[in-house]
Amino acid sequence: MLPHLESEDPGNMNNRKSLLHRCFGLLLLVIATGVHAGQDDGPYARYTVQGLEVKWLCDGKVVRKDFAQPTNVRLEPECATSRPITVRELDNVFPAAVKFQATKLAAISDIHGQFGNMKRLLQAHGIIDQELNWSFGDGHLVVTGDVLDRGEQVTEALWLLYELDVQAKAAGGALHLLLGNHEAMVMANDLRYVNPKYLAVARELGLGYSDLFDSTSVLGRWLRTKPVIVQVNDSLFMHAGLHPDYMNLKLSFKEVNEHFRRSLGLSKADIKQDDILTFLYGKLGPIWYRGYFMAPLLEPAELDQLLQQMHVARIVVGHTTMSGVLSHYRGKVISIDADLRGGEIGEVLLIQDGKLSRGTLSGERLPVPEFSGNASAFK
């Protein structure tokens, strides 16, 4: 459990209680019945003393394969994912670079297991092709966290990003996958928002759900190489945002990323023992802050000072779901959680030659509107 325990979704208390009751009932049903026939998921690859152990759940039954080497292993699809996956060599050294330059840039957020809409959105704007390969050339794609939880195709989304990571580098571009509060929660065994399907899958595989992303798993080790904050051109990207009190920590972005990397999986009690971690994981930190959009709102003058101190033109964040990609504070904050998690809509932020636009699921490119202040836009 992490220190900040507020509900993810604004709304009245009765609606929250009703939602919790429904989710709890569904969870009990799944635990009681287990994985149903026809259920597919995986692969889940884990490093072992002998090499690599890989498991799928195909038609509700476990399929296991063992490999003598831990890397450079080609996993042919058994079920769930439709393409081969290559488990590659992974540099365990945390990346030092936090600032990048790109001729073209795209950013999405809060995928939450909605693999279908993520794929459709990226294809509609030439970021991946019909075979799900990188087609964005030397462009950079930023995913500002929360791939995990809620939806039923988390595994498919993660493996696609895993493949795009290496393909983008080979093309001279980059995929910047940032960690959000849901990645941190799962690694700390806070499973409040995990889709019941995955609790049942983990049970069939003989593991806890957080164990599927521990440091002995391929996906878990890969996620642990990912930052929380990056800067591309004059835009600063993170999952939720930063309060100006961040400047009192006197930490560089690289140091923030390193603090998160070292603390992933720590308990709430352990985090509270460290003042820096207490702030970073708290309601004013980069994976939880909502003060650009919700009371108490950050004053424009405070935001201006923060941007000047960090030497950026804008901050781009997800975390707070809205009706599309929107501008706030006259373009100094851009929100990109465009409700992909709902499974019906979603948008991508596009930046080229300093010009911002928003891309829709149908492939349209439209101006980024200023947020009107209508609270009903929050989800």
TORFI-172700 format. One record per atom (N, C-alpha, C, O): residue in three letters; x, y, z. Coordinates in steps of 0.1 Angstrom, whole numbers, plus 2048, in hexadecimal, padded with zeros to 3 digits. Layout:
alaXYZ...
***
This chain:
met8097F4800met800800800met80980C800met81380D807leu8058177F9leu80D8237F8leu80782D801leu7FB82C805pro80F837805pro80A84180Fpro7FE84880Apro7F584B813his7FC84C7FEhis7F18537F9his7E584A7F6his7E68427ECleu7DA84A7FDleu7D08407FCleu7C38467F7leu7B883F7F8glu7C38527F1glu7B68587EDglu7B18507E1glu7B88497DAser7A48507DFser79D8497D4ser7A284F7C7ser7A585B7C6glu7A38467BDglu7A784A7B0glu79D8547A9glu7A185D7A2asp7908527ACasp7868587A4asp77E8627ACasp77885F7B7pro77D86F7A8pro7748787AFpro7668737AEpro76286C7A4gly75D8777B7gly74F8737B7gly74A8737C5gly7518747CEasn73D8717C6asn7378717D4asn73A8637DAasn73D8597D4met7398637E8met73C8587F0met73384C7EDmet7388417EDasn72684F7EAasn71D8437E8asn72183C7DBasn72182F7DBasn7258437D1asn72983D7C4asn7368347C7asn7378297C1arg73F83A7CFarg74B8327D2arg7488267D9arg74E81B7D6lys7408267E3lys73C81B7EBlys7368107E2lys7388047E3ser72D8157D9ser72680C7D0ser7308057C7ser72F7F97C5leu73A80C7C2leu7448077B9leu74C7FC7C1leu74F7F27BBleu7508007CDleu7587F77D5leu7507EA7D8leu7567DF7D7his7437EB7DAhis73B7DF7DDhis73B7D67D1his73C7CA7D2arg7397DC7C5arg7387D47B8arg7467CE7B6arg7467C27B2cys7517D57B7cys75E7CF7B5cys7617C47BEcys7677BA7BAphe75D7C67CBphe7607BC7D5phe7587AF7D2phe75D7A47D3gly74B7B17CDgly7437A57CAgly74979E7BEgly7497917BEleu74E7A57B4leu75479F7A8leu7617987ACleu76478D7A7leu76979E7B5leu7757987B9leu77278A7C0leu7797807BEleu76878A7C9leu76577E7D0leu7617737C6leu7647677C7leu7597777BBleu75576E7B1leu7607687AAleu76175C7A8val76A7707A6val77676B79Fval77E7627A7val7837577A2ile7807667B4ile78875D7BDile7827507BFile7887467C0ala7757507C0ala76D7447C2ala76D73B7B6ala76E72E7B8thr76C7407ABthr76B73879Ethr778736797thr77972C790gly78273E79Agly78F73D793gly78E742785gly784748781val79873F77Dval79974376Fval78F73A767val78F72E769his78774075Fhis77E738757his78473374Ahis78E738745ala77E728745ala782723738ala78272D72Eala77873572Dgly78C72D725gly78C73771Bgly79574371Egly79774C716gln79974472Bgln7A1750730gln7AF74E72Bgln7B674472Dasp7B4759724asp7C275971Fasp7C9764725asp7C476F728asp7D6762729asp7DE76D72Easp7ED76972Dasp7F075D72Cgly7F677372Dgly80477072Cgly80A77571Fgly80477B717pro81777271Epro82076A726pro825772733pro82677E733tyr82876A73Dtyr82F76F749tyr83D76874Atyr83D75C74Cala84776F748ala85576A747ala85D76E754ala85C779758arg863764759arg86B766766arg879760764arg87B75575Ftyr88376876Atyr89076376Atyr892758775tyr88D75A780thr89974D771thr89C74377Bthr8AA73F77Bthr8B2744773val8AF737784val8BD732785val8C072B778val8CB72C773gln8B6724772gln8B971C766gln8B8725759gln8BD72174Fgly8B173075Agly8AF73874Egly8A374074Egly8A274B755leu89873C747leu88C744746leu88073A747leu87F730740glu87673E750glu86A736751glu85F73F74Bglu85D74B74Fval85773A742val84C74273Cval83F73A73Eval83E72E73Blys834741742lys82773B743lys81D74473Clys81D75073Ctrp81373D736trp807743731trp7FB73C738trp7FD73173Eleu7F0743737leu7E373D73Bleu7DB73C72Eleu7D6746729cys7D9730729cys7D372E71Ccys7C672671Ecys7C771B723asp7BB72C71Basp7AE72571Dasp7AC72172Basp7A771672Egly7B2729734gly7B0727743gly7BA71D748gly7BA719754lys7C4718740lys7CD70E744lys7DC713743lys7DF71B739val7E471074Cval7F271574Cval7FA70E742val7FB701742val80171573Aval80B710730val819715734val81B721736arg82370C736arg83071073Barg83B70C731arg83A70172Clys84471572Flys850711727lys85C71672Flys85C721735asp86770F72Easp874712735asp87F71472Aasp87F70C721phe88771E72Cphe892720723phe89F72072Aphe8A0725736ala8AA71B724ala8B771A72Bala8BE72772Cala8C7728735gln8BA731724gln8C173E726gln8B674972Agln8AB747726pro8BB753731pro8B175D736pro8AD76872Dpro8A376E72Ethr8B676A722thr8B3775719thr8B577070Bthr8B9765708asn8B1779701asn8B17766F3asn8A97696F0asn8AD7616E9val89E7696F7val89475E6F5val8887636EEval88276D6F1arg88575C6E3arg87975F6DBarg86D7576E0arg86D74B6E0leu86375E6E5leu8577586EAleu84C7586DFleu8467626DCglu84974C6D9glu83F74B6CFglu83174C6D7glu8307476E2pro8277526D0pro81B7546D7pro8137476DApro81273F6D1glu8107456E6glu8077396EAglu7F973D6EAglu7F07366E5cys7F67496F0cys7E974F6F1cys7EA75D6F6cys7F57616F9ala7DF7646F7ala7DF7726FCala7E677C6F2ala7DF7826EAthr7F377D6F3thr7FB7856E9thr7FB77E6DCthr7FD7726DBser7FB7866D1ser7FA7806C4ser8077806BCser80877A6B2arg8127866C2arg81E7876BBarg82A7816C3arg8287806CFpro83477C6BDpro8407786C4pro8467836CDpro84578F6C9ile84C77F6D8ile8527896E1ile8607846E3ile8637786E6thr86A78D6E2thr87878A6E5thr87C78F6F2thr87C79B6F4val87F7866FBval88478B708val89378E706val89B785704arg89679B707arg8A37A0703arg8AC7A270Farg8A87A171Aglu8B97A570Cglu8C27AA716glu8BD7B771Cglu8B87BF714leu8BE7B8729leu8B97C472Fleu8C47CA738leu8CA7C4740asp8C77D7735asp8D17DE73Casp8CB7E274Aasp8C17EA74Basn8D07DD755asn8CB7DF762asn8CF7ED767asn8CB7F1772val8D87F4760val8DC801764val8D080B761val8CC80C756phe8CC81276Cphe8C181C76Aphe8C6827761phe8D182C762pro8BD82B757pro8C283574Dpro8C5842754pro8BD84775Cala8D0848750ala8D4855756ala8CD86074Fala8CA86A755ala8CA85F742ala8C486A73Bala8B586D73Fala8AE863741val8B2879741val8A487D744val89F88873Bval89388B73Blys8A888D732lys8A4898729lys8A889371Blys8B288E718phe89E895712phe89F890704phe89A89A6FAphe8928A36FEgln89F8996EEgln89A8A16E3gln8938996D9gln89888E6D6ala88989D6D3ala8818956C9ala87B89F6BFala8778AA6C2thr87C89A6B2thr8768A26A7thr8668A16A7thr85F8AA6A3lys8618966AClys8538946AElys85088C6BAlys8588836BEleu84588E6C0leu8428896CDleu8338856CFleu82B88D6CAala83187A6D5ala8238766D8ala8228726E7ala82C86D6ECala8178736EDala8168706FBala80886B6FEala7FE8716FAile807860705ile7FA85A70Aile7FC857719ile80785671Eser7F085471Fser7F185172Dser7E6848732ser7DC84672Aasp7E784173Dasp7DD83A744asp7D683073Basp7CA830738ile7DE827735ile7D981C72Cile7D0813734ile7C680E72Fhis7D480F740his7CC807749his7C67FA742his7BA7F7743gly7CF7F373Bgly7CB7E6735gly7C27E7729gly7BC7DD725gln7C07F3724gln7B87F5718gln7C07F470Bgln7C37FD704phe7C57E8709phe7CF7E56FEphe7C97E86F1phe7CF7EE6E8gly7BC7E56EFgly7B67E76E2gly7B67F66DEgly7B97F96D2asn7B17FF6E7asn7B180D6E4asn7BF8136E3asn7C181C6DBmet7C880E6EBmet7D68136EAmet7DB8106DCmet7E18186D6lys7DA8046D8lys7DE7FF6CBlys7D88086C0lys7DF80C6B7arg7CB8096C0arg7C48116B6arg7C881F6B6arg7CA8256ABleu7CB8256C1leu7CF8336C2leu7DD8356BCleu7DF83E6B4leu7E682C6BFleu7F482D6BAleu7F482A6ABleu7FC8306A4gln7EC8216A6gln7EB81E698gln7E682A691gln7EA82D686ala7DB830696ala7D583B68Fala7DE84768Dala7DB84F684his7E9848694his7F2854693his80085068Fhis809857691gly801844689gly80E840683gly81983D68Dgly82483D689ile81583A699ile8208376A3ile8238286A2ile82F8246A4ile81982069File81C81169Cile81480E690ile80A81568Casp819803689asp8127FF67Dasp8077F5680asp8057F168Bgln8017EF675gln7F77E5677gln7FC7D867Dgln7F47D0683glu8097D567Cglu80F7CA682glu8147CC690glu81B7C4696leu8117D9695leu8157DD6A3leu8247E06A4leu8297DF6AFasn82A7E3699asn8387E669Aasn83A7F669Aasn8317FD695trp8457FA6A0trp8488096A1trp84980F693trp85080A68Aser841819690ser842820683ser84382F685ser83F83767Cphe848834690phe849842694phe857847691phe85A853695gly85F83F68Bgly86D844687gly875849694gly87684269Easp87A855692asp88285A69Dasp87A8626A7asp87F8696B0gly86D8606A7gly8648676B0gly8658606BEgly86A8556C0his85F8686C8his85F8636D5his8518616DAhis84886A6D8leu84E8566E0leu8418536E6leu8428536F5leu84B84B6FBval83B85B6FCval83B85B70Bval82E855710val82385970Cval82F84B719val823845720val82484972Eval82D844735thr81C852733thr81E857740thr81784F74Bthr810854754gly81984274Bgly816839756gly808833756gly7FF83774Dasp80582A75Fasp7F9823761asp7F581B755asp7EA81C750val7FE812751val7FA807748val7F37FC74Fval7EA7F674Aleu7F67FB75Cleu7F17F0764leu7E37F376Aleu7DE7FF769asp7DC7E976Easp7CF7EA776asp7C37EC76Dasp7C47F1761arg7B77EA772arg7AA7ED76Darg7A67E4761arg79C7DC763gly7AD7E5756gly7A87DE74Agly7AD7CF74Agly7B47CA753glu7A97C873Fglu7AB7BA73Dglu7B67B6734glu7B87AA731gln7BD7C072Egln7C87BD725gln7D57C4729gln7DC7CA720val7D87C4736val7E47CA73Bval7F17C3735val7FA7CA731thr7F07B6735thr7FC7AE730thr7FF7B1722thr80B7B371Eglu7F57B2719glu7F77B570Bglu7FD7C3709glu8067C5701ala7F87CC711ala7FD7DA710ala80C7DB714ala8147E170Dleu80F7D471Fleu81D7D4724leu8277CE719leu8317D4717trp8237C3714trp82C7BC70Atrp82E7C46FEtrp8387C46F8leu8237CB6F9leu8247D46EDleu82E7DF6F0leu8377E26E8leu82D7E56FCleu8367F06FFleu8457EB701leu84E7F16FDtyr8467DF706tyr8537D8708tyr85A7D76FAtyr8667D96F9glu8527D26F0glu8587D16E3glu85A7DE6DCglu8657E06D5leu8517E86DEleu8537F56D8leu85F7FC6DEleu8668046D7asp8627F96EAasp86E8006F1asp87B7FD6E8asp8828076E6val87D7F16E5val8897EE6DDval8887F26CEval8927F66C8gln87C7F16C9gln87A7F56BBgln87C8046B9gln8828086AFala87780C6C2ala87981A6C1ala88781E6C2ala88C8276BAlys88F8186CBlys89D81B6CClys8A58186BFlys8AD81F6BAala8A180D6B9ala8A78086ACala8A48126A1ala8AC813698ala8998196A1ala895822697ala89A83169Aala89883A692gly8A18326A5gly8A68406A8gly89C8486B0gly89F8546B3gly8918426B5gly8878486BDgly8888436CBgly89383E6D0ala87D8446D3ala87D8406E1ala86F83E6E6ala8668466E2leu86E8346EEleu8628326F6leu865836705leu86E83070Ahis85E83F70Ahis860843718his85483E720his84A845720leu855833726leu84B82E72Fleu84E83273Dleu85882E743leu84583A742leu84683F750leu83E83775Aleu834832756leu842837766leu83A830770leu830839776leu833845779gly824834778gly81983B77Egly81683578Cgly81D82C791asn80C83B792asn8088367A0asn80482779Fasn8058207A9his7FE823794his7F9815794his80580B793his804800798glu80F80E78Bglu81B80678Bglu821805799glu8247FA79Eala8228107A0ala8288107ADala81F8087B7ala8248017C0met81280A7B6met8088037BFmet80A7F37BDmet80B7EC7C7val80A7EF7B1val80B7E07AEval8187DB7B4val8187D07BAmet8237E27B2met8307DD7B7met8307DD7C6met8387D57CCala8287E57CCala8277E67DBala81C7DD7E0ala8197DD7ECasn8167D47D7asn80C7CB7DBasn7FF7D27DFasn7F77CC7E7asp7FD7DE7DAasp7F07E57DCasp7E77E27D0asp7E97E77C5leu7DE7D97D1leu7D77D37C6leu7C87D87C5leu7C07D17C0arg7C57E37CAarg7B87E87CBarg7B17EA7BDarg7A57E87BCtyr7B97ED7B3tyr7B37F07A6tyr7B77E579Btyr7B47E778Fval7BC7DA79Fval7BF7CF796val7B27C9791val7A97C6799asn7B27C6784asn7A67C077Fasn7A57B1785asn7AF7AA785pro7997AD789pro7987A078Fpro79D795787pro7A178A78Clys79D796779lys7A378C771lys7B1789774lys7B577D775tyr7B9793777tyr7C779177Atyr7CA78B788tyr7D4784789leu7C178D791leu7C378779Eleu7C177879Cleu7C776F7A2ala7B7774794ala7B4766791ala7C0760789ala7C375478Bval7C576777Fval7D0762777val7DC75F780val7E275577Fala7E0769789ala7EB767792ala7E975B79Bala7F275379Darg7DD75979Farg7DA74D7A8arg7DC7407A0arg7E27377A6glu7D8740794glu7DA73478Cglu7E9731789glu7EE726788leu7F173C788leu7FF73B786leu807738793leu813736793gly80073879Egly8067357ABgly80E7417B1gly81773F7B9leu80A74D7ADleu8117597B2leu8077647B6leu7FC7637B3gly80C76D7BEgly8057797C1gly8067827B4gly8107817ADtyr7FC78B7B2tyr7FD7947A6tyr80979D7A6tyr80F79E79Bser80D7A27B1ser8197AB7B1ser8257A37AEser82F7A87A9asp8257967B1asp83178D7AEasp83378C79Fasp83E78A79Aleu82978E797leu82A78E788leu833799783leu837799778phe8357A378Cphe83D7AF787phe8487B2791phe84C7BD793asp84D7A7798asp8587A97A1asp8657AA799asp8657A878Cser8707AB79Fser87D7AD798ser8827A0792ser88C7A178Bthr87C795794thr88078878Ethr878786781thr87B77D779ser86E78E77Eser86678D772ser86C796767ser8727A176Aval86A79275Bval86F79A74Fval8687A874Fval86F7B274Eleu85B7A8750leu8547B5750leu8577BD75Cleu8597C975Bgly8587B7768gly85B7BE774gly8697C5774gly86A7D0778arg8727BD76Farg8807C376Earg8817CE764arg8877D8766trp87A7CC759trp8797D774Ftrp8727E3754trp8777EF752leu8677E275Bleu8607EE761leu8697F576Bleu86880176Carg8727EE772arg87A7F477Carg8867FC775arg88D80377Cthr8877FC768thr891804761thr88A81175Dthr891819756lys87D81375Flys87681E75Alys87582A764lys874828770pro87683675Fpro876842767pro86784676Bpro85D840767val867851773val85A857776val85986576Fval84E86976Cile86486B76Dile865879767ile86F87975Bile87A87475Dval86A87E750val874881745val87088E73Eval86589373Fgln87A894738gln8778A1731gln87B89E722gln88589971Fval8718A1719val8748A070Bval8728AE705val8678B4706asn87C8B36FEasn87C8C16FAasn8798CB705asn8808CA70Fasp86E8D3704asp86B8DC70Fasp85F8D8718asp8598E071Fser85C8CB717ser8508C571Eser8558BB729ser85E8B3726leu8508BC735leu8538B373Fleu8478AA741leu83C8AE743phe84A89D741phe840892742phe84188B74Fphe84C887754met836888755met835880761met82687B762met81E87F75Ahis82387276Bhis81686C76Chis80C876771his80187876Bala80E87D77Cala804885782ala807894783ala7FE89C780gly813898787gly8168A6788gly8208A8794gly82389F79Bleu8238B5796leu82C8B97A1leu8278C57A7leu8238CF7A0his8278C67B4his8248D27BChis8328D97BDhis83C8D37BDpro8318E77BEpro83E8EE7C0pro8468EA7CCpro8528ED7CCasp8408E47D6asp8488DF7E1asp8538D57DDasp85D8D37E4tyr8528D07D1tyr85C8C77CCtyr86A8CD7CCtyr8748C77CEmet86A8DA7C9met8778E17C8met87E8E17D5met88B8E37D5asn8778E07E0asn87E8E07EDasn8868D37EFasn88F8D37F7leu8838C97E7leu88B8BC7E8leu8998BE7E2leu8A28B77E6lys89A8C87D9lys8A78CA7D3lys8AC8BD7CClys8B88BA7CDleu8A38B67C5leu8A78AA7BEleu8A68AD7AFleu89D8B37AAser8AF8A77A7ser8AE8A7799ser8A489D794ser8A089479Cphe8A089E788phe896894783phe89D886783phe89687C786lys8AA885780lys8B1879781lys8B087378Flys8AE867791glu8B287B799glu8B18777A7glu8A38727ABglu8A28697B2val8998797A6val88B8757A9val8898677A3val88485E7AAasn88D865797asn88C858791asn89384D798asn88E84279Aglu89F85079Dglu8A78467A5glu8A08437B2glu8A08377B6his89A84D7B9his89384A7C5his8878417C3his8858387CBphe8808437B8phe87583A7B5phe87A82C7B2phe8748227B7arg88482B7AAarg88981E7A6arg88D8167B3arg88A80A7B4arg89481C7BCarg8998157C8arg88D8127D2arg88F8087DAser8828197D1ser8788177DBser86C80F7D6ser86380B7DEleu86C80B7C9leu8608037C4leu85F7F67CCleu8687EF7CEgly8537F47D1gly8507E87D8gly8517EA7E7gly84D7E17EFleu8567F57ECleu8577F77FAleu8497F9800leu8407FD7FAser8487F580Dser83B7F7814ser838805817ser84180E817lys82C80881Blys82881581Flys83081A82Blys83582582Cala832811835ala83A814841ala84981883Dala84E821843asp84F810834asp85C813830asp85D821829asp86782882Bile854824821ile854831819ile85383C823ile859846821lys84B83A82Elys849845837lys855848840lys856852846gln85F83F83Fgln86B841846gln87584B83Fgln87F84F845asp87184E833asp87A85782Basp872863826asp868862820asp87786F82Aasp86F87B827asp86E87D818asp864882813ile87987A810ile87887C802ile86E8737FCile8668777F3leu86E866800leu86485D7FAleu8568607FEleu84D85F7F6thr85586580Athr84786980Fthr842874806thr836874803phe84A87D802phe8458887F8phe8438827EBphe8388847E5leu84C87A7E6leu84B8757D8leu83F86C7D6leu83986C7CBtyr83C8647E0tyr83085B7DFtyr8238627E5tyr81985C7E4gly82486E7E9gly8198757EFgly81087C7E6gly81387C7D9lys8068837EBlys7FC88A7E2lys8028967DBlys7FB89B7D2leu80E89B7DEleu8148A67D6leu81F8A17CDleu8258A97C6gly8218937CCgly82C88E7C5gly82888A7B6gly81C88C7B3pro8328867AEpro8308857A0pro82687979Bpro82387978File8238707A4ile81A8657A0ile80C8677A6ile80385E7A3trp8098727AEtrp7FC8737B4trp7F68817B3trp7EA8837B4tyr7FE88B7B0tyr7F98997B1tyr7EE89C7A8tyr7EF89979Carg7E48A47ACarg7D88A87A4arg7D68B77A4arg7CB8BB7A0gly7DF8BE7AAgly7DC8CC7ADgly7DB8D57A1gly7D88E17A2tyr7DE8D1795tyr7DD8D9789tyr7CE8D9785tyr7CA8E277Dphe7C68D078Aphe7B88CE785phe7AE8CE790phe7A28D178Emet7B28CA79Cmet7A88C97A7met7AD8D07B3met7B98D27B6ala7A38D57BBala7A68DD7C7ala7AE8D67D1ala7AC8CA7D3pro7B88DC7D8pro7BB8EB7D6pro7C48ED7C9pro7CE8E77C8leu7BF8F57C0leu7C68F77B3leu7D38FF7B5leu7D39087BEleu7DD8FB7AEleu7E99027AEleu7E79107A8leu7E191179Dglu7ED91A7AEglu7EB9287A9glu7F492979Cglu7FF92479Cpro7EF931792pro7F7932786pro805938788pro80F934781ala807941792ala814947794ala81D93C79Aala82993C797glu8189337A2glu8209287A7glu82491E79Cglu83091A79Cleu81B91C793leu81F913787leu82A91A77Fleu83391377Basp82892777Casp83292E774asp84092D77Basp84A92B774gln84092F788gln84D92E78Egln85392078Egln85F91E78Cleu84B91678Fleu84F90878Eleu855905781leu85F8FF780leu84E909776leu853907768leu86090E766leu86990875Fgln86191A76Bgln86E921769gln87991A770gln88491976Bgln87791577Cgln88190E784gln88590177Dgln8918FD77Emet87C8FB777met87F8EE770met8838F0762met8868E675Bhis8828FC75Dhis88790074Fhis87F8F8744his8858F273Bval8728F7746val8698F173Cval85E8FA739val85A903740ala8588F872Dala84C900729ala83F8FB72Eala835902730arg83E8EE730arg8328E8735arg8348DB73Carg83F8D573Bile82A8D6743ile82A8C974Aile81E8C1743ile8138C6742val8218B573Fval8178AC739val8158A0743val81E899747val80889E746val805894750val7F888C74Cval7F0891744gly7F7881753gly7EA879752gly7E387975Fgly7E2883765his7DF86D764his7DA86B771his7CC86F774his7C486877Athr7C987C770thr7BB881772thr7B4880765thr7B788775Bthr7AA878764thr7A3875758thr79A880753thr79288575Bmet79B884747met79388E741met78D88A734met78E87E730ser78689372Dser77F88F721ser78888F715ser78388B70Agly794892716gly79D89270Bgly7AB89870Fgly7AC89B71Bval7B489A705val7C08A1708val7BD8B0709val7B78B6700leu7C08B6715leu7BC8C4717leu7C78CD71Cleu7D18C8722ser7C68D971Aser7D08E371Eser7CB8EA72Bser7BF8EC72Dhis7D48ED734his7D18F4741his7DB8FF743his7E68FE73Ftyr7D790974Atyr7E191474Dtyr7E7919741tyr7F391C740arg7DE91B736arg7E2921729arg7EE919723arg7F891F71Egly7ED90C724gly7F690371Dgly8028FF725gly80B8F8720lys803904732lys80F90073Alys80D8F3740lys8178ED745val8018ED741val7FF8DF745val7F68D973Aval7EC8DF736ile7F98CD736ile7F18C672Cile7ED8B8733ile7F68B1737ser7E18B6734ser7DC8A9739ser7D989F72Eser7D38A3724ile7DE89372File7DD889724ile7D687C728ile7D5873720asp7D187C735asp7C8870738asp7BA873732asp7B2879738ala7B986E726ala7AD87071Eala7A386571Eala79C862714asp7A385E729asp79985372Casp79B847723asp79184071Fleu7A7844720leu7AA837719leu7A582B722leu7A082171Darg7A682D72Farg7A2822738arg79381E737arg79081373Agly78B827732gly77D824730gly77A81B725gly76F815724gly78481A71Cgly782810711gly77A815705gly77980E6FBglu776822705glu76D8276FAglu7738336F3glu7718346E7ile77B83B6FAile7828466F4ile7908466F8ile79583D6FEgly7978516F4gly7A58526F6gly7AC85B6ECgly7A785C6E1glu7B68636F1glu7BD86C6E8glu7CC86C6EBglu7D08676F5val7D48706E1val7E28716E2val7E687F6E0val7E18866D8leu7F08846E9leu7F68916E7leu8018906DCleu8098876DDleu8018996D3leu80B8996C8leu8128A76C8leu80B8B16C9ile81F8A76C8ile8278B36C7ile8318B26BCile8398A96BCgln8308BB6B3gln83A8BC6A8gln83D8CA6A4gln8338D26A2asp8498CD6A3asp84E8DB6A0asp8488E56A9asp8448F06A6gly8478E16B6gly8428EA6C0gly8338EB6C1gly82E8F36C9lys82C8E56B8lys81D8E66B7lys8168DA6BDlys81A8CF6BBleu80C8DD6C6leu8058D26CDleu7F88CF6C6leu7F18D86C2ser7F58C36C5ser7E78BE6C0ser7E38B26C8ser7EB8AC6CFarg7D78AE6C6arg7D28A26CDarg7CD8996C2arg7C689D6B8gly7D088C6C3gly7CC8826B9gly7C18796BEgly7C28756CAthr7B78776B6thr7AC86F6BBthr7AD8606B6thr7B685D6AEleu7A48586BBleu7A484A6B7leu7A18486A8leu7A683E6A2ser79A8526A2ser797851694ser7A285668Bser7A185667Fgly7AD85C691gly7B8861689gly7B8870687gly7C1875681glu7AE87768Cglu7AD88568Bglu7B888C694glu7BC88669Earg7BD89768Farg7C689F697arg7C08AD699arg7BD8B468Fleu7BE8B06A5leu7B68BC6A9leu7BE8C56B2leu7C78C06B9pro7BA8D26B3pro7C08DB6BDpro7BE8D66CBpro7B48CF6CEval7C78D96D4val7C58D66E2val7BE8E16E9val7C38EC6EApro7B18DF6EDpro7A98EA6F3pro7AD8EC702pro7B28E4709glu7AB8F9706glu7AD8FC714glu7A18F771Cglu7968F8718phe7A48F1728phe79A8EB730phe7918F6735phe795901739ser7848F3734ser7798FD736ser7768FF745ser770909749gly77B8F674Dgly7788F775Cgly76C8EF760gly7678F076Basn7668E8756asn75A8E0759asn75E8D3761asn7658CA75Bala75A8D276Eala75F8C7776ala75A8BA771ala75F8AF774ser74F8BA768ser74A8AD763ser7548A675Aser75289B756ala75E8AE756ala7688A874Dala77089D754ala77789574Dphe77189E761phe779894769phe771887769phe765887769lys77987C769lys77386F769lys778867775lys77585C777
***
